[in-house]
Amino acid sequence: GEQIVASAKNLTTRQFPELKTLPRHRPLSEKLLCTQRLARWVEHNRTQQTLNEAQRSIAREFKQCKVCHPARCMSEMHVQLRFDDAAPKIQRGVTHWLPCVPQRHRVPMQVINILPAFFKGWHEKKPNILFTYNPSLTIIPLQNEITVPEAAYVATFRLTPWHQCGFDTYNFKARKVNLMGFTLLKADLSIINGTDAVYDINKYGDLVNRGKKFNNFRLFALNNTLYLTEDSTLVELRIRTPGWGAADTLSKSNSKARMVGLSSQKEGDHRKPPLKRTILSAAYGGEGIELSIPSVRILNKAPDGNFNLFQSQSGDVFLELFPYRPRKILPVYLNKFHNAKYINQEENVDESFTTDQYRLKRPYLMERDRGGACCVKLEREFTQDLSNRSAVQNNEYLLLGISSMRSLRRFKNSKNVEQYVFLSRLYAFVPNPPFEVVVASGLFCFGFASDEEGNVDRYAKLTKAKNVLEIGTVEYEGCPAVQVATGIAEKVGDDSRVVVSFGVNDCVPRMVEVDKRDMANHLFKALSLSTFIDPEDALS
């Protein structure tokens, strides 16, 4: 035990060598978190002290921060963690490589290590190289005609020349192409052969998104119906798989798109939804699947940007504009038009653990939390022994989501490439209005694909070696420079796990399985050193 604590002290010294304090400090707001107080103490002080001394000062000054005192902290083996040490443990990870995408849209493997020379001058030729990332998934809703016995999930991906893999290609910014990858997945997250396809949603123009372009393709299952979202547009999707034994056959529109009766609807417009639907034609693949759009809804009160959709315990649908500090929610009426009002909530919730958040000061200021991924049920069986709060004990479940934060501006890294800072956090809230946030975690990143996954996606190993998160002079080798959670779903066949999907460096799609109990521990417990460091490693 003493050796583990000593290891924790060494780890802390390595992480925080630059911490400084002054004999006096500026007044700090009572509403600030202890981590924020420590960060401001450091920022406004000049005489060098150790981290332990700074923590003692905060603990003496603010009674709410007594837990920061090193004596108490170390007795519980609790340390402030690096962003790449603090994520829930990944039990299994998968990266996808859509088989239907022609090889002419891939970087040839024989030149993968000489890319700058290979792509020299290609900005003039404008090759159609496509990168696949930002996956979204959900369990297949009931209102779909799917006859594939093994189908468990539906997943979408963004396909575009734009990427931040970390290696040079060509002037991809000039290639404003965003295609939607689509596939059905088995319970083990593998692609079902013949169900993968690529669609150009943007060619439907005003019919789908008021002439604006879809960049990402996020899925939500609401009231047994599948929806695709981008900014304030809600597109209903229907799936048919007549190639797997249905009585009828695929629509002839597979080779040519048919626009049949689809009209955009706005909140306040009392026209009835059209009875006919638009059937999409696949640019590639889709031989055994048919995708159609029965209706489109424009949410006028929803500003542009990522947001989450979720259902309350009673089944009503809500739109989560800002998940955390401040929390802003809007009711959504899918079957009727209604002049909805915002639900606003100010939280006073301390994060359950602290990471290197003290580094996120000028110039690394962050935007407010945005969606991410939401929501799955975090049942009481996983939380009831971790908290005696009434919100935990009196509800059958909480709703669990993952928010995303991005820096206000880009910064040049050690390779002289400008990049944002991206981080994530867990949060859980009551499933009934006003949807009070019960608890939130500290900031973290989910990490790169494993070497085994990298054998599937040929870019995975390259981007891990070339594009990691940097804040100042600190490199987080386990954090991609770009990472945003884009989907979350229950694990089919295992109620104790969830599946989280996210993009790695705008380069690789990744889906991971995480235990609900581990997520509950991250939310309700002060994470200990033993969570992340094996005792035998600490003794070595």
C-alpha positions in Angstrom: 0.0 0.0 0.0 2.8 2.5 0.8 4.5 1.8 -2.5 1.2 2.4 -4.4 0.8 5.8 -2.6 4.4 6.6 -3.4 3.7 5.8 -7.0 0.7 8.1 -6.9 2.8 10.9 -5.6 5.4 10.4 -8.3 2.6 10.3 -10.9 1.2 13.6 -9.6 4.6 15.3 -9.7 5.1 14.1 -13.3 1.7 15.5 -14.3 1.9 18.8 -12.5 5.5 20.0 -12.5 4.5 23.6 -13.4 2.1 24.3 -10.5 2.8 27.6 -8.8 1.2 29.6 -5.9 1.4 33.0 -4.2 1.0 33.7 -0.5 -2.2 35.6 -1.5 -4.9 34.9 -4.1 -7.8 36.6 -5.7 -11.3 36.0 -4.3 -12.9 32.9 -5.8 -16.6 32.5 -6.4 -18.4 30.1 -4.1 -20.0 28.5 -7.1 -16.7 27.4 -8.6 -15.8 23.7 -8.4 -12.7 22.7 -6.4 -10.8 21.9 -9.6 -11.6 25.4 -10.9 -10.5 27.0 -7.6 -7.2 25.1 -7.8 -6.8 26.1 -11.4 -7.3 29.8 -10.6 -5.1 29.6 -7.6 -2.3 28.3 -9.8 -3.1 30.9 -12.6 -2.9 33.9 -10.3 0.1 32.9 -8.2 3.8 33.3 -8.9 5.9 31.7 -6.2 6.6 28.1 -6.8 5.2 25.5 -4.5 4.4 21.8 -4.9 1.0 20.5 -5.9 0.5 19.2 -2.4 1.0 22.7 -1.0 -1.5 24.2 -3.4 -4.0 21.5 -2.5 -3.5 22.2 1.2 -4.2 25.9 0.6 -7.4 25.2 -1.2 -8.5 22.7 1.4 -7.9 25.3 4.2 -9.6 28.1 2.4 -12.8 26.4 1.3 -14.5 23.8 3.5 -16.2 22.3 0.5 -12.7 21.3 -0.8 -11.4 19.4 2.2 -11.2 16.3 0.0 -8.4 18.1 -2.0 -6.1 17.9 1.1 -3.2 15.5 0.2 -3.5 13.6 3.5 -7.2 12.8 2.8 -6.7 12.4 -0.9 -3.8 10.0 -0.6 -5.4 8.0 2.1 -8.1 7.2 -0.4 -5.4 6.7 -3.1 -7.2 9.4 -5.2 -5.2 11.4 -7.8 -5.9 13.9 -10.5 -5.8 12.0 -13.7 -4.5 12.6 -17.2 -7.3 12.9 -19.9 -6.0 9.7 -21.4 -6.1 7.8 -18.1 -9.7 8.7 -17.0 -12.1 7.0 -19.6 -14.2 4.0 -18.7 -12.5 0.8 -19.5 -13.1 -0.4 -23.0 -14.1 -4.1 -23.0 -14.1 -4.5 -26.7 -13.6 -2.2 -29.7 -14.4 -2.4 -33.4 -13.5 -0.3 -36.4 -15.4 -0.6 -39.7 -14.3 -0.6 -43.3 -17.4 -0.5 -45.6 -16.9 -3.2 -48.3 -19.1 -1.4 -50.8 -16.8 1.6 -51.2 -14.7 1.0 -54.4 -10.9 0.8 -54.1 -10.6 3.9 -56.3 -11.9 5.9 -53.4 -9.2 4.5 -51.0 -5.6 5.4 -50.5 -3.5 2.6 -52.2 -1.8 0.5 -49.5 1.4 0.4 -51.5 1.9 4.2 -51.0 0.5 4.5 -47.5 3.9 5.4 -46.1 4.9 7.9 -48.8 1.7 9.9 -48.9 3.1 13.4 -49.2 5.0 12.5 -52.3 2.2 10.4 -53.7 -0.4 13.2 -53.4 1.9 16.0 -54.6 0.0 18.0 -57.2 -3.2 16.0 -56.8 -5.1 19.1 -55.6 -5.3 19.9 -59.3 -6.6 16.5 -60.3 -9.0 16.3 -57.3 -9.0 12.6 -56.7 -12.1 11.2 -55.0 -10.4 9.7 -52.0 -13.0 9.1 -49.2 -12.4 8.8 -45.5 -15.0 7.1 -43.3 -15.6 8.3 -39.7 -18.2 9.7 -37.2 -20.3 6.6 -36.9 -23.7 6.7 -35.3 -25.8 3.7 -34.3 -29.0 2.7 -32.7 -30.9 -0.5 -32.1 -33.2 -1.1 -35.1 -36.7 0.3 -34.3 -39.8 -1.9 -34.8 -41.3 0.2 -37.6 -39.0 -1.2 -40.3 -39.5 -4.2 -42.7 -36.2 -6.0 -41.9 -36.1 -9.7 -42.5 -32.4 -10.3 -41.7 -32.4 -12.6 -38.7 -29.0 -11.4 -37.3 -29.7 -7.7 -37.7 -29.4 -5.9 -34.3 -28.2 -2.3 -35.1 -28.4 0.2 -37.9 -25.4 2.4 -38.3 -24.4 5.5 -40.4 -21.0 7.0 -41.2 -19.7 10.2 -42.8 -17.7 9.7 -46.0 -15.7 12.7 -47.2 -12.3 13.7 -48.6 -12.0 16.0 -45.5 -9.9 14.3 -42.8 -7.4 15.0 -40.0 -5.6 11.7 -40.0 -2.3 13.4 -39.5 -0.8 12.7 -42.9 -0.9 15.0 -46.0 -3.0 14.1 -48.9 -4.2 16.9 -51.2 -6.3 20.1 -51.1 -9.2 18.2 -49.6 -10.9 21.5 -48.4 -11.8 22.1 -52.0 -13.7 18.8 -52.2 -17.0 19.6 -50.5 -18.4 16.1 -50.6 -20.3 14.5 -47.7 -21.8 11.1 -48.3 -23.7 8.9 -45.9 -22.5 5.4 -45.3 -25.2 3.0 -44.1 -25.2 -0.6 -42.9 -26.9 -3.1 -40.6 -24.8 -4.7 -37.8 -24.9 -7.9 -35.9 -25.0 -7.9 -32.1 -21.2 -8.3 -32.2 -21.0 -5.0 -34.3 -19.9 -6.8 -37.4 -21.3 -5.7 -40.8 -23.9 -7.9 -42.4 -22.9 -8.6 -45.9 -25.0 -7.0 -48.6 -26.5 -4.4 -46.3 -23.8 -1.7 -46.6 -24.4 1.2 -48.9 -23.4 4.8 -49.6 -26.0 7.5 -50.3 -25.7 11.1 -51.4 -28.4 12.6 -49.1 -27.4 16.2 -50.2 -28.5 15.7 -53.7 -32.1 15.9 -52.5 -31.6 19.5 -51.6 -34.6 21.5 -50.4 -36.6 18.4 -49.9 -34.4 17.2 -47.1 -32.5 20.0 -45.4 -33.8 23.4 -46.8 -30.9 23.4 -49.2 -28.3 23.2 -46.4 -25.8 20.4 -46.6 -25.6 17.3 -44.3 -22.1 17.0 -42.9 -22.8 14.4 -40.2 -25.5 11.7 -40.1 -26.7 11.0 -36.6 -29.3 8.4 -35.8 -32.0 8.4 -33.1 -34.7 5.8 -32.4 -37.9 7.5 -31.0 -41.2 5.8 -30.5 -40.1 2.9 -32.6 -39.2 5.1 -35.5 -35.8 5.8 -36.9 -34.6 9.5 -37.4 -31.6 11.0 -39.1 -30.6 14.5 -37.9 -28.4 17.4 -39.0 -28.7 20.8 -37.3 -32.5 21.5 -36.9 -33.6 18.9 -39.5 -35.3 15.7 -38.4 -35.6 13.1 -41.3 -37.6 10.0 -40.8 -36.0 6.9 -42.3 -37.6 3.5 -43.3 -35.6 0.4 -44.0 -36.7 -2.6 -46.1 -34.7 -5.8 -46.8 -36.8 -7.6 -49.4 -33.6 -9.4 -50.5 -33.9 -11.6 -47.4 -37.1 -13.5 -48.1 -39.8 -10.8 -48.2 -42.6 -11.5 -50.6 -42.0 -8.4 -52.7 -38.8 -7.3 -54.5 -36.6 -4.3 -54.4 -37.9 -1.1 -55.9 -36.7 -0.3 -59.4 -35.6 3.1 -58.0 -32.3 1.4 -56.9 -30.7 2.6 -60.1 -32.5 6.0 -60.3 -34.0 8.1 -57.5 -37.7 8.7 -57.4 -39.0 11.9 -55.7 -42.6 11.0 -54.7 -44.7 13.5 -52.8 -42.2 14.5 -50.1 -42.6 18.0 -48.7 -40.7 19.8 -45.9 -42.8 20.7 -42.8 -42.1 23.4 -40.4 -43.3 23.8 -36.8 -46.6 25.7 -37.0 -47.4 24.4 -40.5 -50.7 22.5 -40.2 -50.5 20.6 -43.4 -50.8 16.8 -43.0 -47.7 14.8 -43.7 -47.5 13.3 -47.2 -48.6 9.8 -47.6 -46.0 8.9 -50.2 -42.3 8.8 -49.6 -38.9 9.4 -51.3 -36.9 6.2 -52.0 -33.2 6.8 -52.0 -30.9 5.3 -54.6 -27.5 4.1 -53.5 -24.3 5.5 -55.0 -22.6 2.2 -54.0 -23.8 -1.1 -52.6 -27.3 -1.4 -51.3 -28.2 -4.5 -53.4 -30.2 -6.1 -50.6 -31.6 -3.0 -48.9 -34.1 -0.2 -49.5 -33.9 3.1 -47.7 -36.7 5.7 -47.9 -37.8 9.0 -46.4 -41.5 9.2 -45.4 -41.3 12.7 -43.9 -39.1 15.6 -42.8 -39.5 17.9 -39.9 -37.8 21.2 -39.4 -37.4 22.2 -35.8 -37.5 26.0 -36.0 -36.5 26.7 -32.4 -33.4 24.5 -32.6 -30.2 26.3 -33.6 -27.6 24.8 -35.8 -25.2 22.4 -34.2 -25.2 19.0 -32.6 -28.0 18.2 -30.3 -29.5 15.1 -28.7 -32.9 13.6 -28.8 -34.3 11.4 -26.0 -37.5 10.1 -24.6 -38.8 10.7 -21.1 -40.1 7.9 -18.9 -43.6 8.6 -20.2 -42.4 8.3 -23.8 -42.5 12.0 -24.7 -39.6 13.3 -27.0 -37.3 16.1 -26.0 -34.4 17.8 -27.7 -31.3 18.5 -25.6 -29.6 21.6 -26.9 -27.1 21.9 -24.1 -26.7 18.9 -21.8 -24.7 20.6 -19.0 -24.0 24.0 -17.6 -26.3 25.4 -18.6 -28.9 22.7 -19.4 -31.4 23.6 -22.1 -34.2 21.3 -23.4 -37.0 21.7 -25.9 -40.1 19.4 -26.1 -40.6 17.9 -29.6 -44.0 16.9 -30.8 -43.5 14.3 -33.6 -47.2 13.7 -34.4 -48.6 17.2 -34.1 -47.4 20.8 -34.3 -47.0 22.8 -31.1 -45.4 26.0 -30.0 -43.0 24.4 -27.5 -41.2 26.3 -24.7 -37.7 25.7 -23.5 -36.9 23.9 -20.2 -33.9 25.7 -18.7 -31.9 24.4 -15.7 -28.9 25.6 -13.9 -26.9 22.7 -12.3 -24.8 22.9 -9.2 -23.2 19.5 -9.6 -19.5 18.8 -8.8 -17.7 16.5 -11.2 -17.1 13.1 -9.6 -13.3 13.2 -10.4 -10.8 15.6 -11.7 -8.4 15.4 -14.6 -6.0 17.8 -16.2 -8.7 20.4 -16.4 -6.5 23.0 -14.8 -4.6 23.2 -18.1 -7.8 24.4 -19.8 -7.1 28.1 -19.0 -6.1 30.8 -21.4 -5.5 30.4 -24.2 -7.1 26.9 -24.0 -10.6 28.1 -23.0 -13.4 25.7 -23.9 -16.9 26.1 -25.3 -19.9 24.8 -23.2 -20.8 21.2 -23.3 -22.7 20.1 -26.5 -24.2 16.8 -27.6 -22.4 14.1 -28.0 -24.4 11.0 -27.6 -27.7 10.4 -25.6 -29.2 8.3 -24.1 -29.2 4.9 -22.6 -30.8 3.7 -19.3 -28.5 3.4 -16.3 -30.6 1.2 -14.1 -30.8 1.5 -10.3 -29.0 -1.9 -9.9 -25.8 -0.3 -11.1 -26.1 2.9 -8.9 -28.0 2.3 -5.7 -25.0 1.3 -3.6 -23.0 4.3 -4.9 -25.3 7.1 -3.8 -28.1 7.7 -1.3 -29.5 10.6 -3.2 -33.3 10.4 -3.7 -32.9 10.9 -7.4 -30.9 7.6 -7.5 -33.0 5.6 -5.0 -36.4 6.7 -6.1 -36.0 6.2 -9.9 -35.9 2.9 -11.7 -33.2 4.3 -13.9 -31.3 7.5 -14.9 -30.6 8.5 -18.5 -26.9 8.4 -19.3 -25.3 10.6 -22.0 -21.9 11.7 -23.2 -21.3 15.4 -23.9 -18.5 16.9 -25.9 -16.4 20.0 -25.4 -14.3 21.9 -27.9 -11.8 24.7 -27.5 -12.9 28.2 -28.7 -10.2 28.3 -31.3 -7.5 26.2 -33.0 -3.9 25.9 -31.8 -0.7 24.9 -33.6 0.7 21.6 -32.4 4.3 20.5 -32.4 3.9 19.5 -36.1 2.8 23.1 -36.9 -0.7 21.9 -37.6 -3.7 23.9 -36.3 -6.2 21.8 -34.3 -8.9 22.2 -31.7 -8.9 20.6 -28.3 -11.8 18.0 -28.0 -12.8 16.2 -24.7 -15.8 14.3 -23.4 -17.6 13.7 -20.1 -20.3 11.4 -18.8 -23.5 12.8 -17.3 -26.7 11.3 -15.9 -30.1 12.9 -15.3 -33.6 12.1 -14.0 -35.8 10.7 -16.8 -38.7 13.1 -16.0 -39.1 16.9 -16.4 -37.2 19.1 -15.6 -34.6 16.4 -16.2 -32.3 17.3 -13.4 -28.6 16.4 -13.9 -27.7 14.2 -11.0 -24.0 13.7 -11.5 -21.3 14.4 -14.1 -17.8 13.1 -14.6 -14.5 14.8 -15.2 -13.2 15.3 -18.7 -11.5 12.4 -20.6 -11.0 10.9 -24.1 -11.9 7.4 -25.3 -8.7 6.7 -27.1 -7.3 5.1 -30.3 -8.2 1.8 -31.9 -6.2 -1.2 -30.6 -3.6 -2.9 -32.9 -6.1 -5.7 -33.5 -8.7 -3.1 -34.7 -6.1 -1.4 -36.7 -5.7 -4.5 -38.9 -9.3 -3.8 -40.1 -9.0 -0.1 -40.9 -5.7 0.6 -42.6 -5.6 4.3 -41.4 -6.0 3.5 -37.7 -2.4 2.8 -36.9 -1.2 5.7 -39.0 -3.3 8.3 -37.3 -2.4 7.0 -33.8 1.3 7.6 -34.6 0.7 11.0 -36.2 -2.1 13.0 -34.6 -2.4 13.0 -30.8 -3.9 15.6 -28.5 -1.5 18.4 -27.4 -2.2 21.1 -24.8 0.8 23.4 -24.5 3.9 21.2 -24.2 2.0 18.2 -22.9 1.2 15.3 -25.3 -1.6 12.9 -24.5 -0.5 9.8 -26.3 -3.7 8.0 -25.7 -6.0 10.8 -26.9 -6.8 11.5 -30.6 -6.6 15.2 -31.5 -10.2 15.1 -32.7 -12.8 12.9 -31.0 -16.6 13.4 -30.5 -19.1 10.8 -29.3 -21.7 10.4 -32.0 -23.9 7.5 -30.8 -24.7 5.4 -27.8 -27.0 2.3 -27.6 -27.8 -0.6 -25.3 -25.7 -3.7 -26.0 -28.0 -6.3 -27.6 -27.9 -9.5 -25.7 -26.1 -8.0 -22.6 -28.0 -5.5 -20.4 -24.9 -4.8 -18.4 -23.1 -3.0 -21.3 -23.5 -0.1 -23.7 -22.0 0.6 -27.1 -20.5 4.0 -27.8 -19.6 5.2 -31.3 -17.2 8.0 -32.1 -14.8 9.2 -34.8 -11.0 9.2 -34.3 -9.3 12.2 -35.8 -11.9 12.6 -38.5 -10.2 9.6 -40.0 -11.4 6.3 -38.5 -14.8 5.1 -37.2 -14.8 3.3 -33.9 -17.4 1.6 -31.7 -16.6 0.3 -28.2 -18.4 -1.8 -25.5 -18.3 -0.4 -22.0 -19.7 -1.8 -18.8 -22.6 0.1 -17.2 -21.1 -0.5 -13.7 -17.8 1.0 -14.8 -19.7 4.1 -16.1 -21.6 4.3 -12.8 -18.3 4.2 -10.9 -17.0 7.0 -13.1 -20.0 9.1 -12.3 -20.5 8.5 -8.5 -17.1 7.5 -7.1 -13.9 9.5 -6.6 -11.7 7.4 -8.9 -8.8 5.8 -7.2 -5.3 5.2 -8.4 -6.0 1.4 -8.2 -8.6 1.9 -10.9 -5.9 2.7 -13.4 -2.6 1.3 -12.1 -2.1 -2.4 -11.4 -0.6 -2.8 -7.9 2.2 -5.0 -9.3 3.0 -2.3 -11.8 3.2 0.2 -9.0 5.6 -2.0 -7.1 7.9 -2.5 -10.0 
